[in-house]
Amino acid sequence: MPTAATSSRDSAPRRDKSAAQRALEKMGLVRDIDLALHLPLRYEDETRLVRLADAREGETAQVEGIVTDSQVQFRPRRQLVVTLDDGSDTIHLRFFSFYPSHQKTLSVGRRVRVRGELRGGFLGREMVHPSFKAVEPGAPLAEALTPVYPTTAQLPQAYLRKAVASALERAPLDEILPAHVVPPGLPTLREALHFLHHPRPDVSVATLEDRSHPAWRRLKFEELLAQQLSQLQAQRERARLRAPALPVREGGLQERLLAALPFSLTEAQRRVVEEIARDLQRGQPMHRLLQGDVGSGKTVVAALAAAIAIDAGWQCALMAPTEILAEQHFHKLVGWLEPLGVGVAWLTGSQKGKARQAMLERVADGSAQLVVGTHAVIQDQVQFAKLGLALIDEQHRFGVAQRLRLRQKLQDGPLEPHLLMMSATPIPRTLAMTYYADLDVSTIDELPPGRTPVVTKVFADDKREQVIARIREEVARGRQVYWVCPLIEESEVLDLQNATETHAQLSQALPDRMVGLLHGRMPAAEKAAVMSLFAGGQMSVLVATTVIEVGVDVPNASLMVIEHAERFGLSQLHQLRGRVGRGAVASVCVLLYTPPLSDTGKARLKAMAETHDGFEIARRDLEIRGPGEFLGARQSGAPLLRFADLQEDLPLVQQARHAARRLLDQHPRAAAAHVARWLGGKSEYLKA
């Protein structure tokens, strides 16, 4: 049914079909199957009429009657006020925006059917901007609930409903899946979609809204199955590829590095190094995720993996999401590997001229055996002589497009390099079973000895002065402090204390101490100088944006203040907290927030105060935010799961996992058709 706002524009799509088509394409509704899978947000019940005498205020009702009065009034602004009489009572209909066609439909003597919320008004009961249409006496009512679809301003509901209804008839919805693959008790895909677009009025609205109805479960299963098949196909395709076999030599570079390290590996580190070494010795590409909590020692594991590749005569590339993190890795790896005769190159986007050209030449002629940098490492002009191992740190921080580019770059030669991805954001089990199903996972589940637990305290920002007093105490003891802000400079949209302002305030409060400022827009040389002063202990306080989120290692830092903590994601807060507690000094993390807090904000800060376990943090983060942040999914421009929910639908995830293997083994053509139907070109994003 057209709404008052749209009924006069019913003809607009016919006059300018291209505008509606452009809007459909922008929403990704290109194929008939896309429209068929564009499900309603909610439903309106137009299957019955209510007598005005029986209707209650606050309820949405559909009524039918004769217009007894219709006039444009100016009190206080121009509006159309219509009186409707259904024989049992009268009601006023009020419109603040209207067109001549509305006035014609709502002229005196016309029979109209109206749907809207009843309210108490100054002149009696009324509906404001109800939907309406002219009807003949005895006009039939809808037989099913009326769908309300997600849409845009350029795409009226009436047009979208027609587009979906006709696509639903044309879409190829025949059963692709063999019956034994589908969980028992579920309808066919065609039945499920027809039902969800036009449910019967007697169906339980609760089962539609909570998505527990069998029709919903069929869609969720199909979606999860497509996703599982895509991952399994990627895993099997990779198993057919060849990679250099990298043997571990007795007395080789890896053993020399182990002997030169100023510390011993933990049992967990030893275990994952062995898992990685076994993969590298095989002739097919390793595709492994190394996960470990903040400070668990992933960099040394990466160095030992690099040593195996370099010792076997191959190059290794390490890519990090920020220059600061890449530089931290660079300094550690240079310190460990250069004394053992390894040539290390440094590549970032800020490098220019002769220095950059010299690095590119060293990579191309193979004299740089280890290449460390940002995404500049995968730019077109970077040509490796013999790349055997690629390491990606904080892989979820790279956009999907960047990860796809890396995969494509790695596939240039006859042999594909091994791939080791690292993350300090542990992957919850449900994500490991779905989006990381094609990965082998190694977990460092033990912190090195000597780490002190960090006490987390949560304060409203009116306690700012007490926090500054605590900073004075810490620096007086010779300790160092981080203060993290979410913005660099004034924003008109968000009234947040910014890094520049905080830096000025803390410099004034601590006149005899050096207070530094670090943010992403500073030149690389300036950033390096600030970090050097802080790491060397000359600088007492570092005010920074989240550029210090990962990789920064200053054991003397004992206090971390995070301003507007409610603006950060949970895994990001956990990463930031991991910058302190890296030495033997008792450390504190202060979360400052600006009230009032949203429910999400409360949940995040509560989780931070209650636990230091990265896996528990990751589980709660998944509950709060969904899978997107773990996957770098936002950059893909498409939600990765539209219907299923990883937390709620774990049994269906497990059924889809089992079914995917059977389908790929026994019905490969059906598997390919199912992935094409559901994912189209998006399956590449799932493999990134």
C-alpha positions as CSV (number, residue, x, y, z in Angstrom):
1,M,0.0,0.0,0.0
2,P,1.5,3.4,-0.9
3,T,2.1,5.8,2.0
4,A,0.9,9.4,2.0
5,A,4.5,10.4,1.4
6,T,4.9,8.1,-1.6
7,S,1.4,7.6,-3.1
8,S,1.7,10.7,-5.3
9,R,5.0,9.4,-6.6
10,D,3.7,6.0,-7.6
11,S,4.2,7.0,-11.2
12,A,7.7,8.3,-10.6
13,P,9.4,4.9,-11.3
14,R,7.5,4.7,-14.6
15,R,8.6,8.2,-15.6
16,D,12.2,7.7,-14.6
17,K,12.9,4.0,-14.3
18,S,16.7,4.6,-14.5
19,A,16.7,6.4,-11.1
20,A,15.0,3.4,-9.4
21,Q,17.3,1.1,-11.3
22,R,20.3,3.0,-10.1
23,A,19.0,2.8,-6.6
24,L,18.5,-0.9,-6.9
25,E,22.1,-1.4,-8.2
26,K,23.5,0.7,-5.4
27,M,21.8,-1.6,-2.9
28,G,23.3,-4.6,-4.7
29,L,19.9,-5.7,-6.1
30,V,21.0,-6.6,-9.6
31,R,20.0,-10.2,-10.2
32,D,16.5,-11.7,-9.6
33,I,18.0,-13.9,-6.9
34,D,19.4,-10.7,-5.2
35,L,15.8,-9.3,-5.0
36,A,14.4,-12.6,-3.9
37,L,16.9,-12.6,-1.0
38,H,16.1,-9.0,0.0
39,L,13.9,-9.8,2.9
40,P,11.5,-7.6,4.8
41,L,12.6,-5.6,7.8
42,R,9.1,-6.0,9.3
43,Y,5.5,-6.6,8.3
44,E,2.2,-4.6,8.3
45,D,-1.1,-6.4,8.9
46,E,-3.4,-5.3,6.2
47,T,-5.5,-8.5,6.3
48,R,-8.2,-7.1,8.6
49,L,-10.2,-4.0,9.3
50,V,-10.8,-2.6,12.8
51,R,-13.9,-0.5,13.8
52,L,-12.9,2.9,15.1
53,A,-15.1,2.3,18.1
54,D,-13.0,-0.7,19.0
55,A,-9.5,0.8,18.2
56,R,-7.3,1.9,21.1
57,E,-4.9,4.8,21.3
58,G,-1.2,3.8,20.8
59,E,-2.1,0.8,18.5
60,T,-1.6,0.6,14.8
61,A,-4.9,-0.1,13.1
62,Q,-6.4,-0.3,9.6
63,V,-9.8,1.3,9.2
64,E,-12.1,2.1,6.2
65,G,-14.7,4.9,5.9
66,I,-16.0,7.9,4.0
67,V,-14.3,11.3,4.0
68,T,-16.7,13.8,5.5
69,D,-14.4,16.8,5.6
70,S,-11.1,17.7,3.9
71,Q,-9.4,21.1,4.1
72,V,-6.0,22.8,4.1
73,Q,-5.4,24.6,7.4
74,F,-2.7,27.0,8.5
75,R,-2.3,26.5,12.2
76,P,0.5,26.9,12.9
77,R,1.8,25.7,9.6
78,R,0.3,24.5,6.3
79,Q,-1.4,21.0,6.7
80,L,-4.1,18.9,5.2
81,V,-6.7,17.8,7.8
82,V,-9.2,15.1,6.8
83,T,-12.2,13.7,8.8
84,L,-13.0,10.0,8.3
85,D,-16.2,8.3,9.4
86,D,-16.5,4.5,9.4
87,G,-20.0,4.4,10.8
88,S,-18.9,3.6,14.4
89,D,-16.9,6.8,15.1
90,T,-14.8,9.5,13.4
91,I,-11.1,10.3,13.3
92,H,-8.9,13.1,12.0
93,L,-6.1,12.4,9.5
94,R,-3.3,15.0,9.5
95,F,-0.6,15.5,6.8
96,F,2.1,18.1,7.0
97,S,3.5,17.3,3.5
98,F,1.0,16.5,0.7
99,Y,0.4,16.8,-3.0
100,P,-2.6,17.7,-5.1
101,S,-3.1,13.9,-5.9
102,H,-3.4,13.3,-2.1
103,Q,-6.1,16.0,-1.9
104,K,-8.0,14.4,-4.8
105,T,-7.9,10.9,-3.2
106,L,-9.0,12.3,0.1
107,S,-11.8,14.6,-1.2
108,V,-15.2,14.6,0.5
109,G,-17.4,11.6,-0.3
110,R,-14.4,9.3,-1.2
111,R,-14.2,5.8,0.4
112,V,-10.6,5.3,1.7
113,R,-8.8,2.6,3.5
114,V,-6.3,4.0,6.1
115,R,-3.6,2.5,8.2
116,G,-1.6,4.2,11.0
117,E,-1.1,4.7,14.7
118,L,-4.0,6.2,16.7
119,R,-3.2,9.1,18.9
120,G,-5.1,11.4,21.2
121,G,-5.2,14.9,19.6
122,F,-6.4,18.4,20.6
123,L,-9.6,17.9,18.5
124,G,-10.0,14.2,19.3
125,R,-8.3,11.0,18.1
126,E,-6.1,11.3,15.0
127,M,-3.6,9.6,12.7
128,V,-0.6,11.6,11.5
129,H,0.7,10.7,8.0
130,P,-1.1,7.3,7.8
131,S,-0.8,5.2,4.6
132,F,-4.0,5.4,2.6
133,K,-5.7,4.3,-0.7
134,A,-9.1,4.8,-2.3
135,V,-11.2,1.6,-2.4
136,E,-14.6,0.5,-3.7
137,P,-17.2,-0.9,-1.2
138,G,-16.3,-4.5,-0.4
139,A,-12.8,-4.3,-1.9
140,P,-10.9,-7.5,-0.9
141,L,-8.3,-7.3,1.9
142,A,-4.7,-8.6,1.7
143,E,-4.4,-12.3,2.3
144,A,-0.9,-12.1,3.7
145,L,1.1,-9.7,5.9
146,T,2.5,-6.8,3.8
147,P,6.3,-6.7,3.7
148,V,8.2,-3.5,4.6
149,Y,11.7,-3.7,2.9
150,P,15.0,-2.0,3.7
151,T,15.2,0.8,1.1
152,T,16.5,4.3,0.2
153,A,14.8,7.6,-0.4
154,Q,15.1,7.0,-4.2
155,L,13.3,3.7,-4.0
156,P,9.6,3.9,-2.8
157,Q,8.3,0.8,-1.0
158,A,5.5,0.4,-3.6
159,Y,8.1,0.1,-6.4
160,L,10.4,-2.2,-4.4
161,R,7.5,-4.5,-3.5
162,K,6.6,-4.9,-7.1
163,A,10.2,-5.5,-8.1
164,V,10.7,-8.1,-5.4
165,A,7.4,-9.9,-6.2
166,S,8.2,-10.1,-9.9
167,A,11.8,-11.2,-9.2
168,L,10.4,-13.9,-6.9
169,E,8.5,-15.4,-9.8
170,R,11.4,-15.2,-12.2
171,A,14.3,-16.2,-9.9
172,P,15.8,-19.7,-10.4
173,L,14.8,-21.1,-7.0
174,D,14.8,-24.8,-7.9
175,E,16.4,-27.0,-5.4
176,I,20.1,-27.3,-6.0
177,L,20.9,-29.3,-2.8
178,P,20.3,-33.0,-2.5
179,A,17.6,-33.8,0.1
180,H,20.0,-35.7,2.4
181,V,22.2,-32.5,2.8
182,V,19.4,-30.3,4.2
183,P,18.5,-30.6,7.9
184,P,15.2,-32.4,8.3
185,G,12.0,-30.4,8.8
186,L,13.0,-27.4,6.7
187,P,11.0,-26.1,3.7
188,T,12.4,-25.8,0.2
189,L,14.2,-22.6,-0.6
190,R,11.3,-21.5,-2.9
191,E,8.7,-22.2,-0.1
192,A,10.8,-20.4,2.5
193,L,11.3,-17.3,0.4
194,H,7.6,-17.1,-0.6
195,F,6.6,-17.5,3.0
196,L,9.0,-14.8,4.3
197,H,8.0,-12.3,1.7
198,H,4.3,-12.9,2.3
199,P,3.6,-14.7,5.6
200,R,0.1,-15.8,6.5
201,P,-1.6,-13.5,9.1
202,D,-2.0,-16.4,11.6
203,V,1.8,-17.0,11.8
204,S,3.6,-16.1,15.1
205,V,5.2,-12.7,14.5
206,A,7.7,-13.5,17.3
207,T,9.2,-16.4,15.2
208,L,9.6,-14.0,12.3
209,E,11.2,-11.3,14.3
210,D,13.6,-13.6,16.2
211,R,14.3,-15.6,13.0
212,S,13.6,-18.9,14.6
213,H,10.8,-19.9,12.1
214,P,11.8,-22.9,9.9
215,A,11.7,-20.7,6.8
216,W,14.3,-18.5,8.4
217,R,16.4,-21.5,9.4
218,R,16.4,-22.7,5.8
219,L,17.8,-19.4,4.6
220,K,20.4,-19.3,7.4
221,F,21.5,-22.9,6.6
222,E,21.8,-22.1,2.9
223,E,23.9,-18.9,3.6
224,L,26.2,-20.7,6.0
225,L,26.6,-23.6,3.6
226,A,27.7,-21.3,0.8
227,Q,30.2,-19.7,3.1
228,Q,31.6,-23.0,4.4
229,L,31.8,-24.4,0.8
230,S,33.7,-21.3,-0.3
231,Q,36.2,-21.8,2.5
232,L,36.6,-25.5,1.9
233,Q,37.1,-24.9,-1.8
234,A,39.8,-22.3,-1.0
235,Q,41.5,-24.8,1.3
236,R,41.4,-27.6,-1.4
237,E,42.6,-25.3,-4.2
238,R,45.5,-24.2,-2.0
239,A,46.4,-27.9,-1.3
240,R,46.8,-28.4,-5.0
241,L,49.3,-25.5,-5.2
242,R,53.1,-26.0,-4.8
243,A,55.4,-24.1,-2.5
244,P,59.1,-24.4,-1.8
245,A,59.9,-27.0,0.8
246,L,62.0,-25.3,3.4
247,P,64.0,-27.8,5.5
248,V,65.2,-27.1,9.0
249,R,69.0,-27.7,9.1
250,E,70.9,-28.9,12.1
251,G,73.1,-26.0,13.2
252,G,71.3,-23.7,10.7
253,L,70.2,-20.1,11.0
254,Q,67.2,-20.9,13.2
255,E,69.4,-22.7,15.8
256,R,71.9,-19.9,15.7
257,L,69.2,-17.3,16.3
258,L,67.8,-19.4,19.2
259,A,71.3,-19.5,20.8
260,A,71.8,-15.7,20.4
261,L,68.4,-14.7,21.9
262,P,68.8,-13.0,25.4
263,F,65.8,-15.0,26.7
264,S,64.4,-18.6,26.5
265,L,61.2,-19.4,24.6
266,T,58.1,-20.4,26.5
267,E,56.7,-23.9,26.0
268,A,53.8,-22.4,24.0
269,Q,56.3,-20.6,21.7
270,R,58.3,-23.8,21.2
271,R,55.1,-25.7,20.3
272,V,54.0,-23.2,17.6
273,V,57.5,-22.9,16.1
274,E,57.5,-26.7,15.6
275,E,54.0,-26.5,14.0
276,I,55.2,-23.8,11.6
277,A,58.4,-25.6,10.9
278,R,56.5,-28.8,10.0
279,D,54.3,-26.8,7.5
280,L,57.3,-25.1,5.9
281,Q,59.0,-28.4,5.2
282,R,56.0,-29.6,3.1
283,G,55.8,-28.8,-0.6
284,Q,52.4,-27.1,-0.4
285,P,51.7,-23.5,0.8
286,M,51.3,-23.0,4.5
287,H,48.2,-21.0,5.3
288,R,48.4,-20.5,9.1
289,L,47.2,-18.0,11.6
290,L,49.4,-17.4,14.6
291,Q,47.3,-16.0,17.4
292,G,48.4,-15.0,20.8
293,D,47.4,-12.4,23.4
294,V,49.1,-9.0,23.7
295,G,52.7,-9.5,24.7
296,S,52.8,-13.3,24.2
297,G,55.9,-13.1,22.0
298,K,54.7,-13.5,18.4
299,T,57.5,-11.5,16.8
300,V,60.2,-13.9,17.9
301,V,58.2,-16.8,16.5
302,A,57.9,-14.9,13.2
303,A,61.7,-14.3,13.3
304,L,62.4,-18.0,13.7
305,A,60.0,-18.8,10.8
306,A,61.9,-16.2,8.7
307,A,65.2,-17.8,9.7
308,I,64.1,-21.2,8.3
309,A,63.1,-19.6,5.0
310,I,66.3,-17.5,4.7
311,D,68.5,-20.5,5.6
312,A,66.9,-22.5,2.8
313,G,67.9,-19.7,0.3
314,W,64.5,-17.9,0.0
315,Q,63.4,-14.3,0.8
316,C,60.9,-13.5,3.6
317,A,58.5,-10.4,3.6
318,L,56.9,-9.1,6.8
319,M,54.0,-6.7,6.3
320,A,52.5,-4.6,9.2
321,P,49.5,-2.2,9.1
322,T,51.3,0.9,10.4
323,E,54.8,2.4,10.0
324,I,55.2,2.5,13.7
325,L,54.5,-1.2,14.1
326,A,56.6,-2.1,11.0
327,E,59.5,-0.1,12.5
328,Q,59.2,-1.9,15.8
329,H,59.5,-5.2,14.0
330,F,62.3,-3.8,11.8
331,H,64.4,-2.8,14.8
332,K,63.8,-6.1,16.7
333,L,64.5,-8.3,13.6
334,V,67.6,-6.2,12.6
335,G,68.9,-6.6,16.2
336,W,68.4,-10.4,16.1
337,L,69.2,-11.3,12.5
338,E,71.8,-8.8,11.1
339,P,74.5,-10.0,13.5
340,L,73.9,-13.5,12.0
341,G,74.6,-12.1,8.5
342,V,71.0,-11.6,7.2
343,G,70.4,-8.6,4.9
344,V,67.3,-6.7,6.0
345,A,65.4,-4.1,3.9
346,W,62.9,-1.5,5.0
347,L,60.0,-0.5,2.7
348,T,57.2,2.0,3.5
349,G,55.0,4.5,1.6
350,S,56.9,7.5,3.0
351,Q,60.2,6.4,1.4
352,K,61.2,8.5,-1.6
353,G,63.9,8.9,-4.2
354,K,67.3,7.2,-4.0
355,A,66.7,5.6,-0.6
356,R,63.6,3.9,-2.0
357,Q,65.2,2.9,-5.2
358,A,68.2,1.4,-3.4
359,M,65.8,-0.8,-1.2
360,L,63.8,-1.9,-4.4
361,E,67.1,-3.0,-6.0
362,R,68.2,-5.0,-2.9
363,V,64.8,-6.8,-2.9
364,A,65.0,-7.5,-6.6
365,D,68.5,-8.9,-6.6
366,G,67.9,-11.0,-3.5
367,S,70.6,-9.3,-1.3
368,A,67.7,-8.3,1.0
369,Q,66.8,-11.6,2.5
370,L,64.2,-10.2,4.8
371,V,61.9,-7.3,3.7
372,V,60.0,-5.4,6.4
373,G,57.4,-2.7,5.8
374,T,53.8,-1.6,5.4
375,H,51.5,-2.4,2.5
376,A,54.2,-0.7,0.3
377,V,55.7,-4.3,0.3
378,I,52.9,-5.4,-2.1
379,Q,53.0,-2.4,-4.5
380,D,53.5,-3.2,-8.2
381,Q,57.1,-1.9,-8.4
382,V,58.3,-4.3,-5.6
383,Q,59.8,-7.3,-7.4
384,F,61.1,-10.2,-5.2
385,A,64.0,-12.3,-6.4
386,K,62.8,-15.4,-4.6
387,L,59.9,-14.9,-2.1
388,G,59.4,-18.0,0.0
389,L,57.5,-16.8,3.1
390,A,55.1,-13.9,3.6
391,L,54.3,-12.8,7.2
392,I,51.3,-10.5,7.8
393,D,51.0,-8.9,11.3
394,E,47.6,-7.8,12.6
395,Q,46.1,-9.2,9.4
396,H,42.5,-8.1,10.3
397,R,43.7,-4.5,10.2
398,F,44.3,-4.8,6.4
399,G,41.4,-4.2,4.1
400,V,40.1,-7.1,2.2
401,A,41.2,-5.6,-1.1
402,Q,44.8,-5.3,0.3
403,R,44.8,-9.0,1.4
404,L,43.5,-10.1,-2.0
405,R,46.2,-8.1,-3.7
406,L,48.8,-9.8,-1.6
407,R,47.4,-13.3,-2.5
408,Q,47.4,-12.3,-6.2
409,K,51.0,-11.1,-5.9
410,L,52.1,-14.3,-4.3
411,Q,50.6,-16.3,-7.1
412,D,52.9,-14.8,-9.8
413,G,55.5,-17.6,-10.0
414,P,55.3,-21.4,-10.4
415,L,55.7,-21.8,-6.6
416,E,53.5,-19.9,-4.2
417,P,55.1,-18.6,-1.0
418,H,54.1,-19.9,2.5
419,L,51.8,-17.5,4.4
420,L,51.8,-16.9,8.1
421,M,49.3,-14.4,9.5
422,M,49.6,-13.1,13.0
423,S,46.9,-11.6,15.3
424,A,46.9,-10.3,18.9
425,T,43.1,-10.4,18.7
426,P,42.4,-14.1,19.4
427,I,39.8,-15.5,17.1
428,P,36.6,-16.8,18.9
429,R,35.8,-20.5,18.2
430,T,32.7,-19.7,16.1
431,L,34.8,-17.4,13.8
432,A,37.5,-20.0,13.6
433,M,34.9,-22.5,12.4
434,T,33.4,-20.1,9.8
435,Y,35.5,-17.3,8.3
436,Y,38.8,-19.0,9.2
437,A,37.8,-22.5,8.3
438,D,40.5,-22.7,5.6
439,L,43.2,-21.7,8.0
440,D,45.4,-23.8,10.3
441,V,45.6,-22.0,13.7
442,S,48.5,-21.9,16.1
443,T,47.9,-20.4,19.5
444,I,50.4,-19.0,22.0
445,D,48.4,-19.5,25.1
446,E,51.1,-18.5,27.6
447,L,52.7,-15.2,28.5
448,P,56.5,-14.9,29.0
449,P,57.6,-14.9,32.7
450,G,58.0,-11.6,34.5
451,R,54.9,-9.9,33.1
452,T,52.8,-8.1,35.7
453,P,49.0,-8.1,35.6
454,V,47.5,-4.7,34.7
455,V,44.9,-3.3,37.1
456,T,42.0,-1.7,35.0
457,K,40.0,1.3,36.5
458,V,37.0,3.0,35.0
459,F,36.3,6.7,35.7
460,A,33.9,9.3,34.4
461,D,35.9,12.2,32.8
462,D,35.0,14.5,35.7
463,K,37.9,12.7,37.6
464,R,40.4,14.0,35.1
465,E,42.3,16.1,37.6
466,Q,42.8,13.1,40.0
467,V,44.1,11.1,37.0
468,I,46.6,13.9,36.2
469,A,47.7,13.9,39.9
470,R,48.4,10.1,39.6
471,I,50.5,10.8,36.5
472,R,52.6,13.2,38.5
473,E,53.2,10.5,41.1
474,E,54.2,7.9,38.5
475,V,56.7,10.2,36.7
476,A,58.2,11.3,40.0
477,R,59.0,7.6,40.6
478,G,60.8,7.5,37.2
479,R,57.9,5.7,35.4
480,Q,56.5,6.6,32.0
481,V,52.8,7.2,31.0
482,Y,50.7,6.8,27.8
483,W,47.6,9.0,27.3
484,V,45.5,7.9,24.3
485,C,42.9,10.1,22.5
486,P,40.6,9.1,19.7
487,L,41.0,12.3,17.6
488,I,43.9,14.4,16.4
489,E,42.2,17.8,16.2
490,E,38.9,19.5,16.8
491,S,35.8,17.9,15.2
492,E,32.6,19.7,14.9
493,V,30.7,16.4,14.8
494,L,32.2,14.8,18.0
495,D,32.9,17.0,21.0
496,L,35.9,14.9,22.0
497,Q,39.0,16.1,23.9
498,N,41.7,15.9,21.2
499,A,45.3,14.9,21.3
500,T,46.7,18.3,20.6
501,E,44.6,19.9,23.4
502,T,45.5,17.2,25.9
503,H,49.2,17.5,25.0
504,A,49.0,21.2,25.8
505,Q,47.2,20.6,29.1
506,L,49.6,17.9,30.3
507,S,52.6,20.0,29.3
508,Q,51.3,22.8,31.5
509,A,50.5,20.4,34.4
510,L,54.0,18.8,34.2
511,P,56.3,21.8,33.3
512,D,59.5,20.0,34.4
513,R,58.9,16.9,32.3
514,M,59.0,16.2,28.6
515,V,55.5,15.5,27.2
516,G,55.4,14.1,23.6
517,L,52.7,14.1,21.0
518,L,52.3,11.3,18.4
519,H,49.6,10.9,15.7
520,G,49.2,9.4,12.3
521,R,49.4,12.7,10.3
522,M,53.0,13.5,11.5
523,P,55.9,13.0,9.1
524,A,57.6,9.6,9.5
525,A,60.9,11.2,10.7
526,E,59.1,13.2,13.4
527,K,57.2,10.1,14.6
528,A,60.4,8.1,14.8
529,A,62.1,10.9,16.8
530,V,59.2,11.0,19.3
531,M,59.2,7.2,19.7
532,S,62.9,7.2,20.2
533,L,62.7,9.7,23.0
534,F,59.9,7.8,24.7
535,A,61.6,4.4,24.3
536,G,64.9,5.8,25.6
537,G,63.3,7.2,28.8
538,Q,63.9,10.9,28.2
539,M,60.2,11.5,27.5
540,S,57.9,11.0,30.6
541,V,54.5,11.2,29.0
542,L,53.4,10.3,25.5
543,V,50.0,11.7,24.2
544,A,49.0,9.6,21.2
545,T,46.2,8.5,19.0
546,T,45.8,4.8,18.3
547,V,49.0,4.6,16.2
548,I,50.5,3.1,19.4
549,E,47.9,0.4,19.5
550,V,50.2,-2.5,18.6
551,G,53.8,-3.3,18.7
552,V,55.1,-0.5,20.9
553,D,57.3,-2.0,23.6
554,V,58.5,0.3,26.5
555,P,58.9,-1.9,29.7
556,N,59.2,1.2,31.9
557,A,55.6,2.5,31.0
558,S,53.4,1.7,34.0
559,L,50.2,3.8,33.4
560,M,47.9,3.9,30.4
561,V,45.1,6.5,30.3
562,I,42.5,6.0,27.5
563,E,40.3,9.0,27.0
564,H,36.7,8.6,25.7
565,A,37.2,4.8,26.1
566,E,33.5,4.3,25.1
567,R,34.5,5.3,21.6
568,F,36.9,2.4,21.1
569,G,36.2,-1.2,20.3
570,L,36.8,-3.9,22.9
571,S,39.7,-5.6,21.1
572,Q,41.3,-2.2,20.5
573,L,41.0,-1.3,24.2
574,H,42.6,-4.6,25.1
575,Q,45.5,-3.9,22.6
576,L,46.1,-0.5,24.0
577,R,46.1,-1.9,27.6
578,G,48.8,-4.3,26.4
579,R,51.2,-1.4,26.0
580,V,51.7,-1.4,29.8
581,G,52.6,-4.2,32.1
582,R,55.5,-5.2,29.8
583,G,58.1,-5.1,32.6
584,A,58.3,-6.0,36.3
585,V,56.5,-2.8,37.4
586,A,52.9,-2.9,38.7
587,S,50.8,-1.2,36.0
588,V,47.4,0.5,35.8
589,C,45.1,1.2,32.8
590,V,42.6,4.0,33.4
591,L,39.5,4.1,31.2
592,L,38.0,7.6,31.1
593,Y,34.5,7.9,29.7
594,T,31.9,10.7,29.0
595,P,28.5,9.9,30.4
596,P,25.8,8.9,29.5
597,L,27.1,5.5,28.4
598,S,25.2,3.5,25.8
599,D,24.5,-0.2,26.5
600,T,27.3,-1.2,24.2
601,G,29.7,1.3,25.9
602,K,28.8,-0.2,29.3
603,A,29.3,-3.7,28.1
604,R,32.8,-2.9,26.7
605,L,34.0,-1.1,29.9
606,K,32.6,-3.8,32.1
607,A,34.4,-6.5,30.1
608,M,37.7,-4.6,30.3
609,A,37.4,-4.2,34.1
610,E,36.5,-7.9,34.6
611,T,39.0,-9.8,32.5
612,H,42.5,-9.8,31.0
613,D,42.0,-13.0,29.0
614,G,42.3,-12.1,25.3
615,F,40.0,-15.0,24.3
616,E,37.3,-13.9,26.7
617,I,37.7,-10.3,25.4
618,A,37.4,-11.6,21.8
619,R,34.3,-13.7,22.7
620,R,32.6,-10.7,24.3
621,D,33.6,-8.4,21.4
622,L,32.0,-10.8,18.9
623,E,28.8,-10.7,21.0
624,I,28.8,-6.9,21.0
625,R,30.0,-6.0,17.5
626,G,29.6,-9.1,15.3
627,P,32.4,-10.6,13.1
628,G,33.2,-7.6,10.9
629,E,36.0,-6.1,13.0
630,F,37.8,-9.4,13.3
631,L,37.9,-9.8,9.6
632,G,38.6,-6.4,8.2
633,A,35.2,-6.9,6.7
634,R,34.0,-3.3,6.6
635,Q,36.4,-2.6,3.7
636,S,34.8,-5.2,1.5
637,G,31.6,-3.1,1.3
638,A,29.4,-6.1,2.1
639,P,28.2,-7.7,5.3
640,L,29.6,-11.2,5.4
641,L,26.5,-12.8,7.0
642,R,23.1,-11.3,6.3
643,F,20.8,-13.9,7.9
644,A,22.7,-16.2,10.2
645,D,24.2,-15.1,13.6
646,L,27.4,-16.8,14.6
647,Q,26.5,-16.9,18.3
648,E,22.8,-17.9,18.0
649,D,23.2,-20.3,15.1
650,L,26.2,-22.4,16.2
651,P,24.3,-25.7,15.7
652,L,23.5,-24.6,12.1
653,V,27.2,-23.7,11.6
654,Q,28.2,-27.2,12.6
655,Q,25.5,-28.8,10.3
656,A,26.7,-26.6,7.4
657,R,30.4,-27.6,8.0
658,H,29.5,-31.3,7.8
659,A,27.2,-30.8,4.8
660,A,29.8,-28.8,2.9
661,R,32.3,-31.7,3.0
662,R,29.7,-34.2,1.8
663,L,28.5,-31.9,-1.0
664,L,32.0,-31.1,-2.3
665,D,33.0,-34.8,-2.2
666,Q,29.7,-36.3,-3.6
667,H,28.0,-33.5,-5.6
668,P,30.7,-31.0,-6.8
669,R,28.4,-29.4,-9.5
670,A,25.7,-28.7,-6.9
671,A,28.3,-27.2,-4.6
672,A,29.6,-24.8,-7.4
673,A,26.0,-23.8,-8.3
674,H,25.1,-23.1,-4.6
675,V,28.2,-20.9,-4.1
676,A,27.4,-19.0,-7.3
677,R,23.8,-18.5,-6.3
678,W,24.6,-17.1,-2.8
679,L,28.0,-15.4,-3.2
680,G,28.4,-14.4,-6.9
681,G,31.7,-12.6,-7.0
682,K,31.9,-12.2,-3.2
683,S,33.5,-15.6,-2.6
684,E,36.9,-14.0,-3.2
685,Y,36.4,-11.8,-0.2
686,L,35.9,-14.8,2.0
687,K,39.2,-16.2,0.9
688,A,41.2,-13.0,1.6
